[in-house]
Amino acid sequence: MTHPAPEPASEDLLRRLAPQVLGALLRRYGHFDAAEDAVQEALLAAARQWPEEGRPRNPRGWLIRVASRRLTDQLRSEDARRRREETAAALTPRDEFVAPPPGEGRAPAEDDTLTLLFLCCRADLPAAGRIALTLRAVGGLTTAEIARALLVPEATMAQRISRAKRRIRTSPSPFGTPAETADREQEQEQEQERERERAARLADVLHVLYLIFNEGYTATSGRELQRADLATEAIRLTRAVHALLPDDGEAAGLLALMLLTDARRAARTGPDGSLVPLAEQDRTRWDRDAIAEGVALVSDALTRTPLGPYQLRAAIAAVHDEAAGDEDTDWAEILALYEVLVRLVPGPVERLGHAVAVAMVHGPRRALDLLAALDDDHLAGHHRLEAVRAHLLEMAGDRAAARAAYAKAAGLTLSTPERRYLQSRAARIAE
């Protein structure tokens, strides 16, 4: 009897399952560092075994079982070496938020990834550490990718992640989302303070999802412009947060922003993988269903919830997506939205987008003056700042300076498609 060829271990599947498996282990055992190591060993085992032996019927259960075995072996070894009886107690489930025994099935809709998001965004961790740790544990980003996304040195980011892991290891907290713990907390004192804590926690969760999506939509390094697996996973998790908190305007705004932005994915690259800028994209390839859903989400949020940055970003994306062509874009409306956004969030990325809108409404020279203020900010030496500067200089007719800026931007980016695009712009000016 012949058997079908084994299905190769899917990198996308393993990436999607990794945070779920980590969440299951943390529910049962705790020990963040050890659990993360055990999950990595299970993923390596899957990458080796599944292509030869075939993918198991329950890949998630297989990974949980293998990772649990690795983790319990390690914990038992530590217990024997250190002679600490409390290790055995730590392995005993303590409340209703424990995972089933390794290998047991769970309802298909039950996913520990969302719970892991809220665990990593604990209020007793510094904000920078919360975001970095979540990007690492849930997003699967490397330390270097996280550092580039947050505009800080890689060594600094590595220290933040290590400190956050140590804090979780030494200061355990309930493993639940705000919605799961709300009923219990309402019976306790200082509910108003806890409400602020939950709001801050949610803000970090949304920020992390936003960064994961951005890395998926435009990878900061590598040969591919996009990492569709990351963008898709960020959208899935944001849908889950929105379903959990349907009345939160910023959760709805972030989901709308992702849908409106990801709707352009198919038109962003040419047949050879080259970058196609927004102004030159074939808009017939945009996902109209995603655009309609995103517009409906942000329109509803803007009319019934307090105004927030994600809603404003989504509204800007909606103006772009609803334009029949680049020449039909309502840049005056986009500029008005950016004016509000930079008052709420005066960050360098927001100010960079605002400068582009100013150029399209009032001309490039006024926008170039705005860029000068960003040279001393976190974007100094970043390829996006130089790329925008080059574009504005080209609009202003300063071809020599534009060519130099495009070349400088190309030398700063680690993304191959972006580098080739910027080099092509410089070469076009030279010709």
LOZA-245280 format. One record per residue (C-alpha): residue in three letters; x, y, z. Coordinates in Angstrom, 3 decimals. Layout:
BEGIN
(node "ALA", (X, Y, Z))
...
//
This chain:
BEGIN
(node "MET", (0.000, 0.000, 0.000))
(node "THR", (1.414, 3.375, -0.996))
(node "HIS", (1.281, 6.405, 1.234))
(node "PRO", (0.893, 10.024, 0.056))
(node "ALA", (4.012, 12.145, 0.100))
(node "PRO", (4.450, 13.854, 3.461))
(node "GLU", (3.267, 17.464, 3.601))
(node "PRO", (6.196, 19.793, 4.335))
(node "ALA", (6.232, 21.715, 7.577))
(node "SER", (4.690, 25.066, 6.683))
(node "GLU", (6.668, 28.049, 7.935))
(node "ASP", (3.452, 30.088, 8.007))
(node "LEU", (1.691, 27.414, 10.071))
(node "LEU", (4.543, 27.167, 12.569))
(node "ARG", (4.676, 30.955, 12.908))
(node "ARG", (0.938, 31.083, 13.559))
(node "LEU", (1.007, 28.244, 16.080))
(node "ALA", (4.107, 29.382, 18.006))
(node "PRO", (2.371, 32.019, 20.195))
(node "GLN", (-0.565, 29.656, 20.785))
(node "VAL", (1.775, 26.931, 22.027))
(node "LEU", (3.711, 29.399, 24.178))
(node "GLY", (0.457, 30.656, 25.664))
(node "ALA", (-0.663, 27.108, 26.490))
(node "LEU", (2.608, 26.352, 28.270))
(node "LEU", (2.515, 29.592, 30.222))
(node "ARG", (-1.032, 28.888, 31.343))
(node "ARG", (0.031, 25.556, 32.784))
(node "TYR", (3.620, 26.030, 33.892))
(node "GLY", (4.632, 29.692, 33.922))
(node "HIS", (8.452, 30.089, 33.534))
(node "PHE", (8.448, 32.443, 30.522))
(node "ASP", (12.093, 31.953, 29.494))
(node "ALA", (12.018, 28.171, 29.831))
(node "ALA", (8.664, 27.928, 28.049))
(node "GLU", (9.923, 30.055, 25.163))
(node "ASP", (12.996, 27.824, 24.797))
(node "ALA", (10.824, 24.702, 24.859))
(node "VAL", (8.572, 26.090, 22.136))
(node "GLN", (11.581, 26.846, 19.937))
(node "GLU", (12.803, 23.261, 20.376))
(node "ALA", (9.362, 21.934, 19.435))
(node "LEU", (9.296, 24.114, 16.310))
(node "LEU", (12.724, 22.838, 15.269))
(node "ALA", (11.559, 19.267, 15.832))
(node "ALA", (8.517, 19.902, 13.647))
(node "ALA", (10.646, 21.411, 10.882))
(node "ARG", (12.809, 18.273, 10.897))
(node "GLN", (10.167, 15.577, 11.356))
(node "TRP", (7.060, 16.741, 9.530))
(node "PRO", (8.579, 16.811, 6.020))
(node "GLU", (9.661, 13.166, 6.459))
(node "GLU", (6.859, 11.722, 8.578))
(node "GLY", (3.962, 13.914, 7.463))
(node "ARG", (2.126, 16.643, 9.305))
(node "PRO", (0.181, 15.339, 12.339))
(node "ARG", (-3.603, 15.562, 12.344))
(node "ASN", (-3.455, 18.037, 15.230))
(node "PRO", (-0.308, 20.147, 14.673))
(node "ARG", (-1.057, 22.405, 17.631))
(node "GLY", (-1.524, 19.489, 20.015))
(node "TRP", (1.669, 17.873, 18.708))
(node "LEU", (3.676, 21.030, 19.353))
(node "ILE", (2.180, 21.482, 22.843))
(node "ARG", (2.965, 17.870, 23.717))
(node "VAL", (6.582, 18.045, 22.504))
(node "ALA", (7.201, 21.468, 24.072))
(node "SER", (5.657, 20.355, 27.379))
(node "ARG", (7.895, 17.311, 27.450))
(node "ARG", (10.969, 19.481, 26.878))
(node "LEU", (9.862, 21.950, 29.540))
(node "THR", (8.995, 19.393, 32.204))
(node "ASP", (12.304, 17.610, 31.625))
(node "GLN", (14.131, 20.891, 32.146))
(node "LEU", (12.146, 21.838, 35.242))
(node "ARG", (12.606, 18.398, 36.789))
(node "SER", (16.338, 18.600, 36.136))
(node "GLU", (16.489, 21.963, 37.863))
(node "ASP", (14.474, 20.608, 40.742))
(node "ALA", (16.842, 17.705, 41.222))
(node "ARG", (19.881, 19.911, 41.004))
(node "ARG", (18.636, 22.668, 43.296))
(node "ARG", (16.560, 20.425, 45.575))
(node "ARG", (13.645, 22.797, 45.512))
(node "GLU", (10.318, 21.248, 46.344))
(node "GLU", (8.391, 24.310, 45.206))
(node "THR", (9.089, 23.429, 41.568))
(node "ALA", (6.630, 20.548, 41.842))
(node "ALA", (4.018, 22.899, 43.255))
(node "ALA", (4.622, 25.324, 40.394))
(node "LEU", (3.700, 22.579, 37.944))
(node "THR", (0.258, 22.150, 39.520))
(node "PRO", (-2.607, 24.107, 37.877))
(node "ARG", (-3.791, 26.823, 40.241))
(node "ASP", (-6.973, 28.221, 38.701))
(node "GLU", (-9.408, 27.909, 35.848))
(node "PHE", (-7.007, 29.564, 33.410))
(node "VAL", (-4.813, 26.511, 32.927))
(node "ALA", (-4.280, 24.656, 29.705))
(node "PRO", (-5.497, 21.075, 29.367))
(node "PRO", (-2.858, 18.357, 29.789))
(node "PRO", (-0.362, 18.299, 26.924))
(node "GLY", (-1.768, 16.742, 23.787))
(node "GLU", (-5.435, 17.049, 24.720))
(node "GLY", (-7.667, 18.735, 22.181))
(node "ARG", (-9.323, 22.092, 22.651))
(node "ALA", (-12.185, 23.849, 20.957))
(node "PRO", (-11.052, 25.080, 17.521))
(node "ALA", (-12.092, 28.640, 18.375))
(node "GLU", (-9.963, 28.753, 21.530))
(node "ASP", (-6.677, 30.518, 20.900))
(node "ASP", (-4.074, 31.390, 23.527))
(node "THR", (-2.461, 33.983, 21.262))
(node "LEU", (-4.827, 36.769, 22.297))
(node "THR", (-4.382, 35.894, 25.972))
(node "LEU", (-0.611, 35.883, 25.500))
(node "LEU", (-0.886, 39.390, 24.053))
(node "PHE", (-2.473, 40.709, 27.222))
(node "LEU", (-0.075, 38.766, 29.450))
(node "CYS", (2.944, 40.387, 27.816))
(node "CYS", (1.307, 43.816, 28.126))
(node "ARG", (1.156, 43.686, 31.928))
(node "ALA", (1.026, 47.013, 33.714))
(node "ASP", (3.957, 46.154, 36.014))
(node "LEU", (6.321, 46.017, 33.021))
(node "PRO", (7.819, 49.223, 31.598))
(node "ALA", (5.978, 50.343, 28.471))
(node "ALA", (8.994, 49.834, 26.214))
(node "GLY", (9.563, 46.348, 27.637))
(node "ARG", (5.904, 45.379, 27.212))
(node "ILE", (5.899, 46.275, 23.558))
(node "ALA", (9.262, 44.668, 22.798))
(node "LEU", (8.452, 41.424, 24.602))
(node "THR", (5.090, 41.110, 22.865))
(node "LEU", (6.600, 41.681, 19.441))
(node "ARG", (9.081, 38.915, 20.229))
(node "ALA", (6.683, 36.382, 21.786))
(node "VAL", (3.562, 36.988, 19.710))
(node "GLY", (4.839, 38.575, 16.527))
(node "GLY", (7.850, 36.317, 16.146))
(node "LEU", (10.045, 39.279, 15.197))
(node "THR", (13.773, 39.160, 15.780))
(node "THR", (15.476, 41.599, 18.135))
(node "ALA", (16.940, 43.445, 15.149))
(node "GLU", (13.525, 43.792, 13.480))
(node "ILE", (11.980, 45.085, 16.696))
(node "ALA", (14.805, 47.599, 17.125))
(node "ARG", (14.270, 48.930, 13.596))
(node "ALA", (10.491, 49.117, 14.084))
(node "LEU", (10.904, 51.122, 17.307))
(node "LEU", (13.826, 53.221, 16.044))
(node "VAL", (16.271, 52.239, 18.810))
(node "PRO", (19.675, 50.486, 18.789))
(node "GLU", (19.579, 46.682, 18.708))
(node "ALA", (21.631, 46.365, 21.915))
(node "THR", (19.141, 48.571, 23.761))
(node "MET", (16.267, 46.444, 22.508))
(node "ALA", (17.957, 43.216, 23.614))
(node "GLN", (18.317, 44.646, 27.138))
(node "ARG", (14.654, 45.662, 27.238))
(node "ILE", (13.492, 42.187, 26.237))
(node "SER", (15.748, 40.508, 28.803))
(node "ARG", (14.547, 42.788, 31.592))
(node "ALA", (10.911, 42.165, 30.696))
(node "LYS", (11.424, 38.397, 30.779))
(node "ARG", (13.097, 38.617, 34.179))
(node "ARG", (10.241, 40.722, 35.515))
(node "ILE", (7.639, 38.209, 34.355))
(node "ARG", (9.658, 35.363, 35.854))
(node "THR", (9.938, 37.007, 39.274))
(node "SER", (6.515, 38.666, 39.433))
(node "PRO", (3.730, 36.372, 38.219))
(node "SER", (0.278, 37.805, 37.539))
(node "PRO", (-3.131, 36.377, 36.605))
(node "PHE", (-3.170, 35.010, 33.065))
(node "GLY", (-6.215, 36.683, 31.595))
(node "THR", (-7.430, 39.433, 29.309))
(node "PRO", (-9.184, 42.536, 30.645))
(node "ALA", (-12.568, 41.086, 29.698))
(node "GLU", (-11.810, 37.832, 31.539))
(node "THR", (-10.779, 39.548, 34.762))
(node "ALA", (-13.304, 42.379, 34.727))
(node "ASP", (-16.081, 40.568, 36.631))
(node "ARG", (-13.761, 39.620, 39.497))
(node "GLU", (-12.150, 43.031, 39.666))
(node "GLN", (-15.501, 44.813, 39.905))
(node "GLU", (-15.899, 43.225, 43.333))
(node "GLN", (-12.643, 44.746, 44.544))
(node "GLU", (-11.613, 48.229, 45.536))
(node "GLN", (-10.022, 50.887, 43.349))
(node "GLU", (-11.917, 49.868, 40.206))
(node "GLN", (-11.234, 53.211, 38.609))
(node "GLU", (-7.482, 52.704, 38.881))
(node "ARG", (-7.770, 49.232, 37.408))
(node "GLU", (-9.808, 50.628, 34.547))
(node "ARG", (-6.950, 52.967, 33.702))
(node "GLU", (-4.572, 50.029, 33.891))
(node "ARG", (-6.680, 48.013, 31.484))
(node "ALA", (-6.876, 50.970, 29.090))
(node "ALA", (-3.084, 51.302, 29.116))
(node "ARG", (-2.744, 47.567, 28.581))
(node "LEU", (-5.086, 47.694, 25.601))
(node "ALA", (-3.166, 50.635, 24.160))
(node "ASP", (0.037, 48.573, 24.262))
(node "VAL", (-1.707, 45.595, 22.665))
(node "LEU", (-2.970, 47.754, 19.811))
(node "HIS", (0.462, 49.349, 19.369))
(node "VAL", (2.114, 45.945, 19.177))
(node "LEU", (-0.403, 44.707, 16.611))
(node "TYR", (0.177, 47.880, 14.605))
(node "LEU", (3.940, 47.275, 14.580))
(node "ILE", (3.509, 43.617, 13.615))
(node "PHE", (1.270, 44.640, 10.730))
(node "ASN", (3.728, 47.305, 9.580))
(node "GLU", (6.576, 44.778, 9.514))
(node "GLY", (4.368, 42.473, 7.458))
(node "TYR", (3.206, 45.172, 5.062))
(node "THR", (6.696, 46.597, 4.491))
(node "ALA", (9.479, 44.357, 5.766))
(node "THR", (12.389, 46.302, 7.231))
(node "SER", (14.912, 43.920, 5.689))
(node "GLY", (15.263, 41.064, 3.244))
(node "ARG", (14.521, 40.284, -0.386))
(node "GLU", (10.734, 40.551, -0.186))
(node "LEU", (8.875, 43.833, 0.185))
(node "GLN", (6.055, 42.219, 2.169))
(node "ARG", (5.630, 39.443, 4.734))
(node "ALA", (2.022, 38.513, 4.143))
(node "ASP", (2.007, 35.999, 7.009))
(node "LEU", (2.709, 38.726, 9.571))
(node "ALA", (0.183, 41.148, 8.124))
(node "THR", (-2.506, 38.466, 7.973))
(node "GLU", (-1.831, 37.360, 11.550))
(node "ALA", (-1.952, 40.956, 12.795))
(node "ILE", (-5.344, 41.415, 11.121))
(node "ARG", (-6.629, 38.160, 12.631))
(node "LEU", (-5.561, 39.148, 16.148))
(node "THR", (-6.953, 42.647, 15.766))
(node "ARG", (-10.281, 41.157, 14.703))
(node "ALA", (-10.202, 39.123, 17.914))
(node "VAL", (-9.519, 42.230, 20.017))
(node "HIS", (-12.314, 44.103, 18.249))
(node "ALA", (-14.701, 41.201, 18.877))
(node "LEU", (-13.669, 41.206, 22.545))
(node "LEU", (-14.142, 44.986, 22.858))
(node "PRO", (-16.641, 45.976, 20.124))
(node "ASP", (-17.309, 49.409, 21.628))
(node "ASP", (-13.649, 50.477, 21.680))
(node "GLY", (-13.128, 53.005, 18.902))
(node "GLU", (-9.377, 52.547, 18.646))
(node "ALA", (-9.642, 48.751, 18.258))
(node "ALA", (-12.125, 49.344, 15.435))
(node "GLY", (-9.908, 52.073, 13.986))
(node "LEU", (-6.829, 49.859, 13.969))
(node "LEU", (-8.702, 47.015, 12.269))
(node "ALA", (-10.022, 49.480, 9.684))
(node "LEU", (-6.514, 50.859, 9.091))
(node "MET", (-5.095, 47.381, 8.531))
(node "LEU", (-7.873, 46.393, 6.120))
(node "LEU", (-7.653, 49.634, 4.140))
(node "THR", (-3.873, 49.373, 3.888))
(node "ASP", (-3.651, 45.639, 3.208))
(node "ALA", (-6.277, 46.025, 0.468))
(node "ARG", (-3.486, 47.413, -1.764))
(node "ARG", (-1.146, 44.466, -1.228))
(node "ALA", (-1.553, 42.839, -4.660))
(node "ALA", (-0.736, 46.082, -6.487))
(node "ARG", (2.336, 47.045, -4.440))
(node "THR", (4.820, 44.858, -6.319))
(node "GLY", (5.479, 44.179, -9.974))
(node "PRO", (5.850, 40.707, -11.528))
(node "ASP", (9.540, 40.742, -10.591))
(node "GLY", (8.847, 41.729, -6.969))
(node "SER", (9.831, 45.346, -7.504))
(node "LEU", (8.184, 48.098, -5.446))
(node "VAL", (5.303, 49.988, -7.081))
(node "PRO", (4.604, 53.339, -5.337))
(node "LEU", (1.035, 54.267, -4.436))
(node "ALA", (0.717, 56.848, -7.222))
(node "GLU", (1.539, 54.233, -9.881))
(node "GLN", (-0.469, 51.275, -8.583))
(node "ASP", (-3.179, 49.552, -10.634))
(node "ARG", (-6.183, 50.276, -8.439))
(node "THR", (-8.291, 47.625, -10.137))
(node "ARG", (-6.156, 45.124, -8.204))
(node "TRP", (-7.110, 46.577, -4.831))
(node "ASP", (-9.376, 44.462, -2.618))
(node "ARG", (-12.691, 46.326, -2.752))
(node "ASP", (-14.353, 44.117, -0.131))
(node "ALA", (-11.604, 44.925, 2.379))
(node "ILE", (-11.906, 48.628, 1.525))
(node "ALA", (-15.683, 48.568, 2.047))
(node "GLU", (-15.289, 46.829, 5.411))
(node "GLY", (-12.570, 49.233, 6.522))
(node "VAL", (-14.559, 52.325, 5.512))
(node "ALA", (-17.626, 51.027, 7.371))
(node "LEU", (-15.587, 50.325, 10.510))
(node "VAL", (-13.885, 53.704, 10.682))
(node "SER", (-17.059, 55.600, 9.766))
(node "ASP", (-18.937, 53.922, 12.605))
(node "ALA", (-16.092, 54.504, 15.096))
(node "LEU", (-15.769, 58.180, 14.196))
(node "THR", (-19.469, 58.804, 14.761))
(node "ARG", (-19.926, 57.083, 18.119))
(node "THR", (-16.596, 56.829, 19.976))
(node "PRO", (-13.947, 59.313, 21.184))
(node "LEU", (-11.504, 60.318, 18.470))
(node "GLY", (-8.176, 58.470, 18.490))
(node "PRO", (-4.987, 58.170, 16.396))
(node "TYR", (-5.865, 54.844, 14.772))
(node "GLN", (-9.211, 56.204, 13.616))
(node "LEU", (-7.443, 59.198, 12.075))
(node "ARG", (-4.882, 57.005, 10.338))
(node "ALA", (-7.701, 54.810, 9.023))
(node "ALA", (-9.583, 57.870, 7.769))
(node "ILE", (-6.464, 58.986, 5.872))
(node "ALA", (-6.128, 55.518, 4.348))
(node "ALA", (-9.818, 55.605, 3.385))
(node "VAL", (-9.367, 58.884, 1.482))
(node "HIS", (-6.568, 57.266, -0.542))
(node "ASP", (-8.521, 54.074, -1.181))
(node "GLU", (-11.731, 55.788, -2.241))
(node "ALA", (-10.004, 57.955, -4.853))
(node "ALA", (-10.552, 56.654, -8.397))
(node "GLY", (-6.965, 57.573, -9.288))
(node "ASP", (-3.961, 59.286, -7.775))
(node "GLU", (-4.948, 62.588, -9.382))
(node "ASP", (-8.365, 62.340, -7.685))
(node "THR", (-6.925, 62.091, -4.164))
(node "ASP", (-8.356, 64.739, -1.839))
(node "TRP", (-5.075, 65.946, -0.377))
(node "ALA", (-6.742, 68.871, 1.380))
(node "GLU", (-8.827, 66.436, 3.425))
(node "ILE", (-5.758, 64.284, 4.115))
(node "LEU", (-3.854, 67.365, 5.315))
(node "ALA", (-6.731, 68.323, 7.616))
(node "LEU", (-6.711, 64.827, 9.121))
(node "TYR", (-2.929, 64.944, 9.581))
(node "GLU", (-3.214, 68.305, 11.336))
(node "VAL", (-5.418, 66.656, 13.948))
(node "LEU", (-3.232, 63.542, 14.116))
(node "VAL", (0.027, 65.381, 14.809))
(node "ARG", (-1.678, 67.264, 17.629))
(node "LEU", (-2.686, 63.958, 19.214))
(node "VAL", (0.530, 62.071, 18.352))
(node "PRO", (3.406, 64.423, 17.443))
(node "GLY", (5.754, 61.535, 16.638))
(node "PRO", (8.341, 61.599, 13.853))
(node "VAL", (6.462, 59.168, 11.600))
(node "GLU", (3.251, 61.175, 11.897))
(node "ARG", (5.108, 64.427, 11.203))
(node "LEU", (6.748, 62.864, 8.163))
(node "GLY", (3.344, 61.958, 6.723))
(node "HIS", (2.101, 65.430, 7.553))
(node "ALA", (4.999, 66.950, 5.611))
(node "VAL", (4.068, 64.937, 2.517))
(node "ALA", (0.467, 66.176, 2.761))
(node "VAL", (1.720, 69.761, 3.139))
(node "ALA", (3.792, 69.342, -0.034))
(node "MET", (0.791, 68.105, -2.004))
(node "VAL", (-1.354, 71.061, -0.881))
(node "HIS", (1.070, 73.944, -0.376))
(node "GLY", (4.123, 72.895, -2.355))
(node "PRO", (7.414, 71.093, -1.602))
(node "ARG", (9.393, 74.034, -0.238))
(node "ARG", (7.180, 74.475, 2.809))
(node "ALA", (7.331, 70.718, 3.414))
(node "LEU", (11.130, 70.684, 3.191))
(node "ASP", (11.236, 73.237, 5.999))
(node "LEU", (9.197, 70.824, 8.126))
(node "LEU", (11.639, 67.981, 7.398))
(node "ALA", (14.507, 70.021, 8.786))
(node "ALA", (12.988, 69.659, 12.259))
(node "LEU", (13.045, 65.853, 11.892))
(node "ASP", (16.796, 65.729, 11.326))
(node "ASP", (17.325, 65.931, 15.093))
(node "ASP", (14.558, 63.432, 15.907))
(node "HIS", (14.440, 59.628, 15.977))
(node "LEU", (14.188, 59.541, 12.169))
(node "ALA", (17.612, 61.137, 11.719))
(node "GLY", (19.623, 58.779, 9.533))
(node "HIS", (16.522, 56.729, 8.656))
(node "HIS", (15.978, 55.868, 5.010))
(node "ARG", (12.322, 56.936, 5.047))
(node "LEU", (13.239, 60.493, 5.976))
(node "GLU", (15.813, 60.662, 3.179))
(node "ALA", (13.402, 59.083, 0.688))
(node "VAL", (10.718, 61.664, 1.432))
(node "ARG", (13.312, 64.447, 1.269))
(node "ALA", (14.420, 63.166, -2.141))
(node "HIS", (10.834, 63.088, -3.402))
(node "LEU", (10.197, 66.650, -2.233))
(node "LEU", (13.454, 67.913, -3.739))
(node "GLU", (12.502, 66.262, -7.019))
(node "MET", (9.095, 67.981, -6.865))
(node "ALA", (10.898, 71.298, -6.220))
(node "GLY", (13.104, 70.815, -9.279))
(node "ASP", (16.374, 70.426, -7.363))
(node "ARG", (17.509, 67.393, -9.315))
(node "ALA", (21.079, 67.169, -8.041))
(node "ALA", (20.032, 67.280, -4.386))
(node "ALA", (17.178, 64.840, -5.067))
(node "ARG", (19.537, 62.365, -6.696))
(node "ALA", (21.938, 62.561, -3.730))
(node "ALA", (19.082, 62.065, -1.273))
(node "TYR", (17.739, 59.038, -3.169))
(node "ALA", (21.229, 57.523, -3.186))
(node "LYS", (21.621, 58.184, 0.535))
(node "ALA", (18.247, 56.592, 1.285))
(node "ALA", (19.164, 53.546, -0.792))
(node "GLY", (22.303, 53.102, 1.264))
(node "LEU", (20.384, 53.219, 4.540))
(node "THR", (17.618, 50.691, 3.883))
(node "LEU", (18.033, 46.952, 4.513))
(node "SER", (15.110, 46.070, 2.235))
(node "THR", (16.225, 44.892, -1.202))
(node "PRO", (13.064, 46.053, -3.080))
(node "GLU", (13.199, 49.472, -1.435))
(node "ARG", (16.909, 49.818, -2.198))
(node "ARG", (16.378, 48.936, -5.870))
(node "TYR", (13.474, 51.354, -6.155))
(node "LEU", (15.444, 54.216, -4.602))
(node "GLN", (18.457, 53.454, -6.794))
(node "SER", (16.224, 53.465, -9.857))
(node "ARG", (14.851, 56.884, -8.906))
(node "ALA", (18.373, 58.252, -8.551))
(node "ALA", (19.351, 56.749, -11.909))
(node "ARG", (16.257, 58.189, -13.599))
(node "ILE", (17.195, 61.672, -12.406))
(node "ALA", (20.771, 61.198, -13.646))
(node "GLU", (19.498, 60.272, -17.093))
//
